Amino acid sequence: MQRGSRSTQDLGARLRLRRESMGLTQGDVAARAGVTRQLVSRIEHGHPRAEIGGVIAVVRALDAEVVLADAPEAPTPDLDSFFGR
């Protein structure tokens, strides 16, 4: 599986797969994280306004971690050749 998530839907899907691979229900994760089952569901469905503290608690409850990484840089276009210089 690739590392990193580019959208809330991707993150939610990855967390759901992790939960299921651990044999946990949304209720189990909620109890471990100290959040509601509804919040776990919202996160798994990629809700864009899920509270960051709740997201981090769910990630930790799944024995995972949040890692901040730089996005790969897009190549700089060669404007001279583009304009025929």
N, C-alpha and C positions, 0 to 999 in steps of 0.2 A: 504494500500500500504506500502511496506517495506520502511524503511528509508535508504538512502545511495545509491550511484551508484558505480558500480565496473568497468564500461567501458564508453567510450565516447558515444557509441550507447545507453546504458542504460540511461545516463544523458539526451541525446537528446530526447529520447522517453518520459521521464518523463516531460521534459520541454514542449514538444508538447502537451501532455495530459493536462498539467496545462493551457497552452494557450487556447486550445480548450474548456476547462471547464469554462474559463473566457469569452468565446465568442469573442475572439480576432483573427484577422488575423495575418499572419507573418508581414505584413506591419504595422499594429497597434503596434506590439511589437517593431519593428525596430524604429518607430517614437518615442516611449516612451524611448527606450534605447539609441537613438542617433547613431544607426548603420544602415547598409544596410539590406534590406530584404534578400539579398543573404547570408549575414552572419547568419541571423536567420535560414535560410534554412540549411546551412552547419552545424550549431550546432545541429539542430533537427535531421539531418541525421547522426550524430556521427562523423563528420570529425575530425580526431585526431590532426589536426594542427590549429584548430580555435584559434584565439588570446584570451588569458586569460582575458584581459580587456573587450573584447566584450562579452565573456561568462558571466562574472560577471554583466555587464550592462544588459544583457538579463534576467538573474536571478532576478535582482532587479526590472526590468520592469514588471516582473510577480509576484511581491510582495512575493518573496521567498528569501532564503538566502543560502549562501555557508557555510557549517559547516565541519570542519576538525575533523575527529574522528579516533582513532586508530583502525586498523583492528584487528579482533579477532586473538589471537595467536593460532598457530597450537600446538597440544599437543607434548611435548617432547618425542621422542621415547625411550623406555626402551632398550638400547643397550645390557645390560647384559643378559636379557632374550632372545633377538634376537640371540645373539651368544652362548646361552646355558650355561651361567656362573652361 
